[in-house]
Amino acid sequence: MAYSDAITQTLKMTTNEERTYRMLDFIVIPIIFVVLSAAFHLHYMLTAGDWDFWVDWKDRLYWPIVSSISFVIIAGAIQGLLWRIIRMPIGMTLVGTGLVAVEWISRYYNFHLWAYFPMSQVWPATWIAVGIFVDSILLLTGSALMTSLFGVFFIPVIFITSNYPMLAPFRIPTTVMGTEVPVADWIGYVFQRGGSPEYLRIIEDAGLRVLGGETWFISCLFGGFVSIFIYLLWWWISGIAVRPYSMPNPLSEYMGGTEPDDKEDAIGVDAYPLPNRNDT
């Protein structure tokens, strides 16, 4: 017997009712996916927006730290929800794919067509590889703690390595008016943004070239360490969200019903007496 047929017989549904429920799933699930992706995009733009908006802001210090912490907040919560509800390690991959898709739509229509910024300046980072990696660790371990230690801790590393092939051409040095700058800064000079002061500075100045030039390593180490605690916090919050609660209804007696008494409905120890040894 097929699994769907067993469910249909258990729920005593007819074929038309089953078809209606499936059609409802095909309508509701894409809507939920789009809404979550849009909400995740809004959260990510408000927290790590500038580092993801502009190619010259993708520096070695703050970009991996801020992006990883911002991503793991929503991604960890959705991963925890799907793991607890349907026991499938697909949450981080789903929200990562949705975030990247919504970002590309936003950059093309809002930044490129509306504000005339070139796509080479406003391309978004990708999170698909990060989602697949962390979901794979959850699949192998089945533990949030092990996933945080062996998966979430390496999010900045996977994030940088998966995005660096797109960023590498903009790291090539060039000479502009007698000054050697990377291609990313040159694009930022030519295509000016709003009048905010933060857009008028060089992102990676002398203060960021510290620790013997090993800024990538220190940034990924710190970002991964902080992401562990953020991930565990939101995993715990997702557990609270799926926990069933029962609250008394103060209006039940006014609506013709009675509130059940827990003491009267409780099953005592005498409800299931133990067998008498003398009878055997």
Backbone torsions as a table, in degrees:
resi	resn	phi	psi	omega
1	MET	NA	134.2	179.9
2	ALA	-67.5	155.8	-178.3
3	TYR	-63.7	-40.8	179.5
4	SER	-66.9	-35.2	177.7
5	ASP	-66.0	-37.4	178.1
6	ALA	-64.7	-40.9	178.1
7	ILE	-65.2	-40.6	180.0
8	THR	-62.2	-42.8	179.3
9	GLN	-70.3	-35.3	179.4
10	THR	-66.1	-42.6	180.0
11	LEU	-84.1	-4.0	179.1
12	LYS	57.1	47.5	178.8
13	MET	-101.0	148.6	173.8
14	THR	-82.6	173.1	-179.5
15	THR	-64.6	-40.1	178.8
16	ASN	-65.5	-39.4	178.2
17	GLU	-65.5	-39.9	177.9
18	GLU	-64.3	-41.9	178.3
19	ARG	-63.6	-36.8	178.4
20	THR	-65.9	-43.0	178.8
21	TYR	-63.9	-39.9	178.9
22	ARG	-67.0	-40.7	177.3
23	MET	-62.7	-37.6	177.3
24	LEU	-64.2	-38.1	176.7
25	ASP	-63.6	-41.6	179.8
26	PHE	-65.2	-23.7	179.0
27	ILE	-88.8	-43.4	-173.1
28	VAL	-75.1	-42.9	-175.1
29	ILE	-61.3	-46.9	175.7
30	PRO	-61.8	-35.3	178.2
31	ILE	-64.4	-44.1	178.2
32	ILE	-61.9	-40.9	180.0
33	PHE	-63.0	-43.8	180.0
34	VAL	-66.8	-42.3	-179.8
35	VAL	-64.4	-44.2	178.3
36	LEU	-64.1	-40.4	178.7
37	SER	-64.4	-41.8	178.2
38	ALA	-66.5	-40.7	177.6
39	ALA	-66.1	-40.1	177.1
40	PHE	-64.1	-39.9	177.6
41	HIS	-62.6	-42.2	178.3
42	LEU	-63.1	-45.0	178.0
43	HIS	-61.7	-44.3	-176.9
44	TYR	-67.8	-36.7	179.4
45	MET	-70.7	-30.9	179.9
46	LEU	-78.9	-20.5	-177.7
47	THR	-105.8	-45.4	-178.5
48	ALA	-121.0	29.8	-171.5
49	GLY	-61.7	-54.7	-175.3
50	ASP	-62.4	-36.1	179.3
51	TRP	-70.3	-20.0	178.0
52	ASP	-101.4	-21.6	-179.4
53	PHE	-69.9	-50.6	-165.0
54	TRP	-113.1	139.8	-177.2
55	VAL	-70.4	-29.2	179.6
56	ASP	-79.6	-8.3	175.4
57	TRP	-89.9	-8.8	-179.9
58	LYS	-78.9	75.0	-175.8
59	ASP	-89.6	-175.7	-176.4
60	ARG	-89.8	-14.8	-173.1
61	LEU	-101.7	-61.9	-171.8
62	TYR	-86.9	-27.6	-176.3
63	TRP	-59.7	-51.8	178.7
64	PRO	-68.0	-30.9	-178.3
65	ILE	-71.9	-55.9	-175.8
66	VAL	-65.3	-41.8	-177.9
67	SER	-65.4	-42.7	-178.3
68	SER	-65.8	-44.9	-179.5
69	ILE	-65.2	-41.7	179.6
70	SER	-65.9	-38.8	-177.8
71	PHE	-69.3	-40.9	-171.8
72	VAL	-72.5	-16.2	-179.9
73	ILE	-63.9	-58.5	-178.8
74	ILE	-76.5	-39.9	-177.6
75	ALA	-63.8	-39.8	178.1
76	GLY	-66.1	-38.5	179.2
77	ALA	-66.9	-44.7	179.8
78	ILE	-67.0	-38.3	177.2
79	GLN	-62.5	-41.7	177.2
80	GLY	-64.9	-38.8	178.5
81	LEU	-63.6	-49.6	-178.1
82	LEU	-67.7	-32.2	178.7
83	TRP	-69.0	-38.1	-179.1
84	ARG	-78.4	-33.1	-174.7
85	ILE	-84.1	-51.6	-175.6
86	ILE	-116.4	1.4	176.2
87	ARG	57.2	43.7	178.6
88	MET	-125.5	127.2	-179.3
89	PRO	-84.8	68.3	-177.5
90	ILE	-127.2	1.6	-171.6
91	GLY	-63.5	-47.7	-176.0
92	MET	-70.0	-34.0	176.8
93	THR	-67.7	-40.3	-180.0
94	LEU	-64.0	-50.5	-177.4
95	VAL	-70.5	-31.8	176.1
96	GLY	-65.7	-42.5	177.3
97	THR	-65.8	-42.1	177.5
98	GLY	-63.6	-39.7	178.6
99	LEU	-63.5	-44.9	-179.7
100	VAL	-64.3	-40.9	179.9
101	ALA	-63.7	-45.7	179.9
102	VAL	-67.1	-36.0	178.4
103	GLU	-63.4	-43.8	179.6
104	TRP	-64.7	-38.5	176.8
105	ILE	-63.6	-44.4	-179.4
106	SER	-65.4	-43.0	-178.3
107	ARG	-66.8	-38.3	-177.2
108	TYR	-71.3	-46.7	-175.2
109	TYR	-82.8	-39.5	-175.9
110	ASN	-85.6	-47.2	-175.3
111	PHE	-86.2	-42.5	-174.1
112	HIS	-84.0	-55.2	-177.0
113	LEU	-77.3	-36.5	-175.6
114	TRP	-85.7	-45.0	-175.6
115	ALA	-104.7	-1.2	174.1
116	TYR	64.8	29.3	171.4
117	PHE	-84.3	140.9	177.3
118	PRO	-69.7	147.8	179.8
119	MET	-64.3	-25.2	176.8
120	SER	-66.5	-17.4	178.8
121	GLN	-95.1	-25.6	-170.1
122	VAL	-121.6	18.3	-179.0
123	TRP	-65.3	139.8	-178.8
124	PRO	-86.2	157.9	175.7
125	ALA	-77.7	159.0	179.3
126	THR	-104.3	143.7	-179.7
127	TRP	-122.2	6.4	-175.2
128	ILE	-66.7	-43.6	179.6
129	ALA	-63.1	-37.7	177.9
130	VAL	-63.4	-45.5	-179.7
131	GLY	-62.1	-43.2	179.3
132	ILE	-63.7	-40.6	-178.4
133	PHE	-64.8	-49.4	-177.1
134	VAL	-69.0	-39.5	176.8
135	ASP	-63.7	-33.7	177.6
136	SER	-66.5	-39.2	177.1
137	ILE	-64.9	-40.7	176.7
138	LEU	-64.4	-37.3	178.1
139	LEU	-64.5	-39.6	-177.1
140	LEU	-77.2	-36.2	-174.9
141	THR	-98.6	-36.0	-175.7
142	GLY	68.2	18.1	-176.0
143	SER	-130.3	135.2	177.3
144	ALA	-68.9	-36.9	180.0
145	LEU	-66.2	-45.8	178.4
146	MET	-66.1	-35.6	177.5
147	THR	-65.2	-39.0	179.0
148	SER	-68.4	-36.3	-177.0
149	LEU	-78.1	-40.7	-174.1
150	PHE	-106.6	-3.5	178.7
151	GLY	-121.8	-59.3	-176.8
152	VAL	-65.3	-34.9	-179.6
153	PHE	-59.9	-28.8	-177.9
154	PHE	-98.0	11.1	178.4
155	ILE	-58.4	-48.2	178.7
156	PRO	-59.7	-36.3	-179.7
157	VAL	-66.9	-48.0	178.6
158	ILE	-64.4	-36.8	179.9
159	PHE	-63.7	-45.3	-178.6
160	ILE	-68.6	-46.2	-177.8
161	THR	-65.3	-32.3	179.2
162	SER	-79.1	-22.7	-179.7
163	ASN	-100.7	-15.3	-175.0
164	TYR	-65.8	-33.7	174.9
165	PRO	-58.1	-31.1	176.0
166	MET	-79.2	-29.5	-176.6
167	LEU	-86.2	-25.5	-173.3
168	ALA	-56.2	-43.2	179.4
169	PRO	-61.2	-26.3	-180.0
170	PHE	-84.5	-2.3	175.5
171	ARG	-93.3	-4.4	-179.3
172	ILE	-67.7	130.4	-179.6
173	PRO	-75.4	147.3	176.2
174	THR	-144.4	161.6	-178.2
175	THR	-105.4	122.4	179.6
176	VAL	-124.9	113.6	179.0
177	MET	52.7	43.1	176.7
178	GLY	82.4	3.0	-179.2
179	THR	-118.4	134.2	179.3
180	GLU	-86.6	118.0	-179.4
181	VAL	-135.9	156.2	173.1
182	PRO	-71.1	161.8	-179.0
183	VAL	-60.8	-34.2	-179.9
184	ALA	-61.7	-43.9	178.1
185	ASP	-66.7	-35.4	179.0
186	TRP	-64.0	-41.8	176.2
187	ILE	-61.5	-39.9	178.0
188	GLY	-65.2	-31.5	177.4
189	TYR	-69.8	-39.6	-174.3
190	VAL	-75.3	-46.4	-177.6
191	PHE	-101.7	91.6	-176.3
192	GLN	-73.1	144.4	176.9
193	ARG	-97.4	-161.3	-178.6
194	GLY	-62.4	175.8	-176.3
195	GLY	-80.6	12.2	179.6
196	SER	-65.5	141.1	-175.9
197	PRO	-62.7	-30.1	-175.9
198	GLU	-66.8	-18.6	179.1
199	TYR	-87.8	-1.6	-177.5
200	LEU	-102.4	8.3	-178.0
201	ARG	-113.2	162.7	173.0
202	ILE	-82.5	124.1	-170.8
203	ILE	-66.0	-51.2	-176.2
204	GLU	-101.4	85.6	-178.1
205	ASP	-93.1	-170.1	-175.3
206	ALA	-61.2	-33.1	-178.4
207	GLY	-65.7	-22.1	-179.6
208	LEU	-88.9	-14.3	-179.4
209	ARG	-92.1	73.1	-172.9
210	VAL	-120.2	177.1	175.2
211	LEU	56.4	44.1	175.0
212	GLY	66.3	25.9	179.5
213	GLY	80.2	2.4	-179.6
214	GLU	-92.4	46.0	-176.2
215	THR	-67.3	-37.7	179.3
216	TRP	-56.9	-46.0	-176.3
217	PHE	-64.1	-46.4	-178.8
218	ILE	-66.1	-40.1	179.9
219	SER	-64.9	-44.3	179.6
220	CYS	-66.7	-37.1	179.2
221	LEU	-65.2	-46.9	-179.4
222	PHE	-69.0	-43.1	179.2
223	GLY	-62.4	-39.9	177.3
224	GLY	-67.4	-37.6	179.7
225	PHE	-65.0	-44.9	179.2
226	VAL	-68.8	-36.2	-178.8
227	SER	-63.5	-28.6	178.3
228	ILE	-59.4	-49.1	-177.5
229	PHE	-70.6	-37.4	177.1
230	ILE	-63.7	-41.9	-180.0
231	TYR	-63.6	-46.8	-179.7
232	LEU	-64.4	-35.8	177.7
233	LEU	-62.9	-48.3	-177.6
234	TRP	-76.5	-23.5	170.5
235	TRP	-64.7	-40.9	177.7
236	TRP	-66.9	-39.2	177.8
237	ILE	-64.5	-38.0	177.3
238	SER	-64.7	-31.7	175.0
239	GLY	-66.0	-36.2	176.1
240	ILE	-66.7	-36.1	-177.0
241	ALA	-66.4	-32.1	-177.8
242	VAL	-96.2	-0.3	-179.4
243	ARG	-77.0	129.3	-179.6
244	PRO	-73.6	139.8	178.4
245	TYR	-124.0	149.4	176.8
246	SER	-128.5	119.9	-179.1
247	MET	-119.2	141.4	178.3
248	PRO	-67.3	146.9	179.8
249	ASN	-99.5	107.1	-177.8
250	PRO	-70.2	-14.6	-178.2
251	LEU	-99.4	7.6	-175.3
252	SER	-64.4	-39.9	-178.3
253	GLU	-70.2	-26.0	177.4
254	TYR	-79.6	-14.9	-178.5
255	MET	-102.6	13.8	176.6
256	GLY	89.5	7.4	179.9
257	GLY	-117.7	177.1	178.0
258	THR	-127.1	142.1	178.3
259	GLU	-78.2	125.8	-178.3
260	PRO	-66.3	145.9	178.8
261	ASP	-95.2	124.3	-178.5
262	ASP	-63.8	-32.8	-178.4
263	LYS	-69.5	-37.8	-179.3
264	GLU	-73.4	-34.3	-177.5
265	ASP	-86.2	-7.0	-177.4
266	ALA	-69.3	143.7	179.3
267	ILE	-91.7	121.1	-178.3
268	GLY	-82.7	176.8	-178.9
269	VAL	-72.6	-19.9	-179.1
270	ASP	-83.8	-5.6	-178.4
271	ALA	-67.6	-33.4	179.5
272	TYR	-126.1	80.4	-177.0
273	PRO	-68.5	147.7	177.9
274	LEU	-74.5	148.4	179.2
275	PRO	-65.8	144.3	179.9
276	ASN	-81.3	130.2	-178.0
277	ARG	-66.5	-28.6	-178.7
278	ASN	-68.5	-26.3	-179.6
279	ASP	-72.6	-22.2	-179.3
280	THR	-93.8	NA	NA
